[in-house]
Amino acid sequence: MDRFKKIIFVVREGVDNSAALKRAADRAKKNNALLTLIEVIRESPIDSVNRFDMMDSFDMMDIPVQVDFSPFEDIQGRIFEERRVQIERLASSLTNEGVSTSTKLLTGIPFIEIIREVIRNKHDLVITVAEGRGELKEKLFGRTSMHLMRKCPCPVWVFKPGYGNKFNRILAAVDPLPYDKVKNELNVKILDLAVSLACLDKAELHFVHAWSTADISASVKKCLSWIDEDKTDHFITRVRRVRQTAIDKLLSKYTLSKTSHSIHIVEGDPVQKILDLAKEEQVELIVMGTLCRVGLAGFFVGNTAEKVLEKADCSVLTVKPDGFVSPVQAD
């Protein structure tokens, strides 16, 4: 966690930001990092009118129209000034505690403006609080959080509302494969963060690698239709051994003797296995990679990560592979 030197904290109106902000401030102070408090105010009715150029449409219809925008301008100006005062008050209190801070008020679509700020000023971590509560059928992560975890080039740390001062149980989800350099580099980034956080919080650390034997069996039979069941089982046993070796090799780089930890190599649907383990172990933070690929509709996170994020009920820290380029442009 010491590598983060330019941290963004997204201030969310109507949400208790205090615990997550304290965590961000502590990290910034220990890292001698700059903590930038950002709030994005959605566009005003005037901006919407200007964007769609409605006045030109009226002119084309040759209809005399007079629209008085002054009430909207006054309201928007008051909102902007109120939020400016509040965010600067927050920053001032942190500065008095020895944290290097700056503030920015932006206007537009929140996730786009946040990502643009990350790209323009080379921030290396975004911290925010989730929009939902994660109770029953309500999703914890709303549109802004999901867009950030999909498209932001730097790590994104989304806190569940009600988070305490530290995490007691952390889950690191990895997928080591001997032949996949990108994935393995991403695994190292995930473990670096998870191990570092576990040491800071003196947390119990769980490593999980979930994989589906059914998918492998189906792939083998599809490629080699003549193969019998015994040989398929033998092949899966070899795959199981390879994955165990890969996990052992990956974790051998870390000193874990003073960290309470468990290793879970589980077989079955990866999404369900990760969610079940998180629930069973009462995990408070999942550290995972969002390995993005290009599809017909643009960039999207890996299928397993996407589904885990849709159903997760705890804080999540997501990491991108090196070289990831966001589909959001700086300007």
C-alpha positions as CSV (number, residue, x, y, z in Angstrom):
1,M,0.0,0.0,0.0
2,D,3.0,2.3,0.3
3,R,3.2,2.8,-3.5
4,F,0.2,5.1,-3.7
5,K,1.2,8.7,-3.9
6,K,-1.7,10.5,-5.5
7,I,-5.0,9.3,-4.0
8,I,-8.5,10.4,-5.0
9,F,-11.3,10.3,-2.4
10,V,-14.8,10.6,-4.0
11,V,-17.1,12.5,-1.6
12,R,-20.6,11.3,-2.0
13,E,-23.5,13.5,-0.8
14,G,-26.0,11.7,1.4
15,V,-23.6,8.9,2.4
16,D,-21.5,8.5,5.5
17,N,-18.0,9.1,4.1
18,S,-16.3,9.4,7.5
19,A,-14.8,5.9,8.1
20,A,-13.6,5.5,4.4
21,L,-12.2,9.1,4.4
22,K,-10.3,8.4,7.6
23,R,-8.8,5.3,6.0
24,A,-7.8,7.4,2.9
25,A,-6.3,10.1,5.1
26,D,-4.3,7.6,7.2
27,R,-2.9,6.0,4.0
28,A,-2.1,9.4,2.5
29,K,-0.3,10.6,5.7
30,K,1.8,7.4,6.0
31,N,2.7,7.4,2.3
32,N,3.4,11.2,2.3
33,A,0.9,11.2,-0.6
34,L,-1.5,13.9,-1.9
35,L,-5.1,13.2,-1.1
36,T,-7.5,14.9,-3.5
37,L,-11.1,15.2,-2.4
38,I,-13.4,15.2,-5.4
39,E,-17.1,15.6,-5.7
40,V,-19.0,15.5,-9.0
41,I,-22.1,17.5,-9.4
42,R,-24.4,16.4,-12.1
43,E,-25.1,18.8,-14.9
44,S,-27.8,21.5,-14.5
45,P,-30.9,21.9,-16.7
46,I,-29.0,24.7,-18.5
47,D,-26.2,22.3,-19.5
48,S,-28.7,19.8,-20.7
49,V,-30.4,22.4,-22.9
50,N,-27.2,23.6,-24.3
51,R,-25.9,20.1,-25.0
52,F,-29.0,19.3,-27.2
53,D,-29.0,22.8,-28.6
54,M,-32.7,23.1,-28.1
55,M,-32.7,26.8,-28.9
56,D,-31.5,26.1,-32.4
57,S,-34.4,23.7,-32.8
58,F,-36.8,26.4,-31.8
59,D,-35.2,28.9,-34.2
60,M,-35.5,26.4,-37.0
61,M,-39.2,26.1,-36.3
62,D,-39.4,29.9,-36.6
63,I,-41.2,30.1,-33.2
64,P,-40.3,33.1,-31.0
65,V,-39.2,31.6,-27.7
66,Q,-37.9,33.4,-24.7
67,V,-36.6,31.2,-21.8
68,D,-35.5,32.7,-18.5
69,F,-32.7,30.6,-17.2
70,S,-31.8,32.8,-14.3
71,P,-33.7,30.7,-11.6
72,F,-31.8,27.6,-12.7
73,E,-28.5,29.5,-12.7
74,D,-29.2,30.8,-9.2
75,I,-30.1,27.3,-7.9
76,Q,-27.1,25.6,-9.5
77,G,-24.8,28.4,-8.3
78,R,-26.0,28.0,-4.7
79,I,-25.6,24.2,-4.9
80,F,-22.1,24.5,-6.2
81,E,-21.1,27.0,-3.5
82,E,-22.6,24.9,-0.7
83,R,-20.7,21.8,-1.9
84,R,-17.5,23.9,-2.3
85,V,-17.7,25.1,1.3
86,Q,-18.4,21.6,2.6
87,I,-15.6,19.9,0.7
88,E,-13.1,22.6,1.6
89,R,-14.1,22.2,5.3
90,L,-13.4,18.5,5.1
91,A,-10.0,19.1,3.4
92,S,-9.1,21.8,6.0
93,S,-9.7,19.3,8.9
94,L,-7.4,16.8,7.3
95,T,-4.7,19.4,6.6
96,N,-4.8,20.3,10.3
97,E,-4.0,16.6,11.0
98,G,-0.9,16.7,8.7
99,V,-2.5,15.3,5.5
100,S,-1.5,17.0,2.2
101,T,-4.9,17.7,0.5
102,S,-6.5,19.4,-2.4
103,T,-10.1,19.7,-3.6
104,K,-11.9,19.7,-6.9
105,L,-15.6,20.2,-7.8
106,L,-16.4,18.7,-11.2
107,T,-19.6,18.8,-13.2
108,G,-20.9,16.0,-15.4
109,I,-21.3,12.3,-15.3
110,P,-19.5,11.1,-12.1
111,F,-17.6,8.1,-13.4
112,I,-16.4,9.9,-16.5
113,E,-15.2,13.0,-14.7
114,I,-13.4,10.9,-12.1
115,I,-11.6,8.8,-14.7
116,R,-10.7,11.9,-16.7
117,E,-9.2,13.3,-13.5
118,V,-7.2,10.1,-12.9
119,I,-5.8,10.2,-16.4
120,R,-5.1,13.9,-16.6
121,N,-3.2,14.0,-13.3
122,K,-1.9,10.5,-13.0
123,H,-3.6,9.5,-9.8
124,D,-2.8,5.9,-8.6
125,L,-5.8,5.1,-6.4
126,V,-9.5,5.9,-6.2
127,I,-11.4,5.4,-2.9
128,T,-15.1,5.8,-2.7
129,V,-18.2,4.5,-0.7
130,A,-20.7,2.2,-2.4
131,E,-24.0,3.6,-3.4
132,G,-26.2,0.7,-2.1
133,R,-26.5,-1.2,1.1
134,G,-26.2,-4.8,-0.2
135,E,-29.1,-6.0,1.7
136,L,-31.3,-8.8,0.4
137,K,-31.9,-8.1,-3.3
138,E,-30.4,-4.7,-3.3
139,K,-27.0,-4.4,-5.0
140,L,-24.1,-2.9,-3.0
141,F,-22.4,-1.4,-6.0
142,G,-24.4,1.1,-8.1
143,R,-23.6,2.3,-11.6
144,T,-20.8,4.7,-10.7
145,S,-18.9,2.2,-8.7
146,M,-19.3,-0.5,-11.4
147,H,-18.2,1.8,-14.1
148,L,-15.1,2.9,-12.1
149,M,-14.2,-0.8,-11.4
150,R,-14.6,-1.6,-15.1
151,K,-13.0,1.4,-16.8
152,C,-10.7,3.3,-14.3
153,P,-7.0,2.5,-15.1
154,C,-5.8,2.7,-11.5
155,P,-7.0,0.5,-8.5
156,V,-10.5,1.3,-7.2
157,W,-11.3,0.7,-3.6
158,V,-15.1,0.8,-2.8
159,F,-16.1,0.7,0.8
160,K,-19.3,-0.8,2.0
161,P,-21.3,1.7,4.1
162,G,-20.9,1.0,7.8
163,Y,-17.3,0.0,7.5
164,G,-15.3,0.1,10.8
165,N,-11.8,1.3,11.3
166,K,-10.1,-1.8,10.0
167,F,-10.7,-5.1,8.2
168,N,-10.7,-8.3,10.2
169,R,-10.9,-10.7,7.3
170,I,-9.5,-10.2,3.8
171,L,-10.0,-12.4,0.7
172,A,-7.6,-12.3,-2.2
173,A,-9.0,-14.0,-5.4
174,V,-6.2,-15.2,-7.7
175,D,-6.1,-17.2,-10.9
176,P,-2.5,-18.4,-11.5
177,L,-1.9,-20.0,-14.9
178,P,1.6,-21.0,-16.0
179,Y,1.1,-19.8,-19.6
180,D,-0.7,-16.5,-19.0
181,K,1.8,-13.7,-18.3
182,V,-0.8,-10.9,-18.0
183,K,-2.9,-12.8,-15.5
184,N,0.1,-13.8,-13.4
185,E,1.3,-10.2,-13.3
186,L,-2.1,-9.2,-12.2
187,N,-2.1,-11.9,-9.5
188,V,1.1,-10.4,-8.1
189,K,-0.5,-7.0,-7.8
190,I,-3.5,-8.5,-6.1
191,L,-1.4,-10.3,-3.6
192,D,0.9,-7.3,-2.9
193,L,-2.1,-5.3,-1.9
194,A,-3.9,-8.0,0.0
195,V,-0.8,-9.0,2.0
196,S,0.1,-5.4,2.7
197,L,-3.4,-4.6,4.0
198,A,-3.6,-7.8,6.1
199,C,-0.3,-6.8,7.8
200,L,-1.5,-3.2,8.4
201,D,-4.9,-4.3,9.9
202,K,-3.5,-7.5,11.5
203,A,-6.3,-9.2,9.5
204,E,-7.0,-12.9,8.8
205,L,-6.1,-13.4,5.2
206,H,-7.7,-15.9,2.8
207,F,-6.4,-16.8,-0.6
208,V,-8.8,-18.4,-3.0
209,H,-8.4,-19.9,-6.4
210,A,-11.7,-21.3,-7.9
211,W,-11.9,-23.3,-11.1
212,S,-14.5,-25.4,-12.8
213,T,-13.7,-29.0,-13.6
214,A,-16.9,-29.2,-15.6
215,D,-15.6,-26.6,-18.1
216,I,-12.3,-28.4,-18.4
217,S,-14.0,-31.7,-18.9
218,A,-16.3,-30.3,-21.6
219,S,-13.3,-28.6,-23.4
220,V,-11.3,-31.9,-23.4
221,K,-14.3,-33.9,-24.8
222,K,-15.0,-31.2,-27.4
223,C,-11.4,-31.2,-28.7
224,L,-10.9,-35.0,-28.3
225,S,-14.2,-36.6,-28.8
226,W,-12.7,-40.1,-28.7
227,I,-11.2,-39.8,-25.2
228,D,-12.8,-41.9,-22.5
229,E,-13.9,-40.9,-19.1
230,D,-10.9,-42.4,-17.2
231,K,-8.5,-40.4,-19.4
232,T,-10.5,-37.2,-18.9
233,D,-10.4,-37.8,-15.1
234,H,-6.6,-38.3,-15.4
235,F,-6.3,-35.1,-17.3
236,I,-8.3,-33.2,-14.6
237,T,-6.1,-34.6,-11.9
238,R,-3.0,-33.3,-13.7
239,V,-4.7,-29.9,-14.1
240,R,-5.4,-29.9,-10.4
241,R,-1.8,-30.7,-9.6
242,V,-0.6,-27.9,-11.9
243,R,-2.9,-25.4,-10.3
244,Q,-1.7,-26.4,-6.8
245,T,1.9,-26.0,-7.8
246,A,1.1,-22.6,-9.4
247,I,-0.5,-21.3,-6.2
248,D,2.4,-22.6,-4.0
249,K,4.9,-20.9,-6.3
250,L,2.9,-17.6,-6.3
251,L,2.6,-17.5,-2.5
252,S,6.3,-18.6,-1.9
253,K,7.3,-15.0,-2.7
254,Y,5.5,-13.7,0.5
255,T,6.5,-13.9,4.1
256,L,3.3,-15.1,5.8
257,S,4.6,-16.7,9.0
258,K,3.3,-13.8,11.1
259,T,0.0,-13.5,9.2
260,S,-3.0,-15.7,10.0
261,H,-3.9,-17.1,6.6
262,S,-5.7,-19.9,4.8
263,I,-5.4,-21.2,1.2
264,H,-8.6,-22.4,-0.6
265,I,-8.3,-24.2,-3.9
266,V,-12.0,-24.9,-4.7
267,E,-13.6,-26.7,-7.6
268,G,-16.9,-25.7,-9.0
269,D,-18.5,-22.5,-10.4
270,P,-15.9,-19.8,-9.6
271,V,-18.4,-17.1,-9.0
272,Q,-20.5,-19.0,-6.5
273,K,-17.5,-20.6,-4.8
274,I,-15.9,-17.1,-4.2
275,L,-19.2,-15.7,-2.9
276,D,-19.8,-18.7,-0.7
277,L,-16.4,-18.5,0.8
278,A,-16.6,-14.8,1.4
279,K,-19.9,-15.4,3.3
280,E,-18.7,-18.4,5.2
281,E,-15.6,-16.7,6.4
282,Q,-17.4,-13.4,7.0
283,V,-15.0,-11.6,4.7
284,E,-15.0,-7.8,4.9
285,L,-12.8,-7.0,1.9
286,I,-12.3,-8.8,-1.4
287,V,-9.1,-7.9,-3.4
288,M,-9.5,-9.0,-7.0
289,G,-8.5,-8.3,-10.5
290,T,-10.7,-7.0,-13.3
291,L,-9.0,-8.4,-16.3
292,C,-10.6,-6.4,-19.1
293,R,-11.0,-7.5,-22.7
294,V,-12.5,-5.8,-25.7
295,G,-15.9,-7.0,-26.8
296,L,-18.4,-5.8,-29.4
297,A,-19.7,-3.3,-27.0
298,G,-16.3,-2.0,-25.8
299,F,-14.5,-2.8,-22.6
300,F,-15.9,-5.0,-20.0
301,V,-14.5,-6.9,-17.0
302,G,-13.9,-10.6,-17.0
303,N,-17.0,-12.6,-16.7
304,T,-16.2,-14.1,-13.3
305,A,-15.2,-10.7,-11.8
306,E,-18.3,-9.1,-13.2
307,K,-20.6,-11.6,-11.6
308,V,-18.8,-11.5,-8.3
309,L,-19.1,-7.7,-8.2
310,E,-22.8,-7.8,-9.0
311,K,-23.5,-10.0,-5.9
312,A,-20.7,-9.1,-3.5
313,D,-21.8,-7.8,0.0
314,C,-18.5,-6.4,1.3
315,S,-15.9,-3.8,0.4
316,V,-13.9,-4.5,-2.7
317,L,-10.5,-3.4,-4.0
318,T,-10.1,-4.0,-7.7
319,V,-6.9,-4.0,-9.7
320,K,-6.3,-3.7,-13.4
321,P,-3.4,-5.3,-15.4
322,D,-0.4,-3.2,-16.4
323,G,-1.0,-1.5,-19.7
324,F,-4.7,-1.2,-19.4
325,V,-6.1,1.7,-21.4
326,S,-9.4,3.2,-20.3
327,P,-12.1,3.7,-23.0
328,V,-12.8,7.0,-21.3
329,Q,-10.6,9.8,-22.9
330,A,-9.0,12.5,-20.8
331,D,-10.8,15.3,-22.7
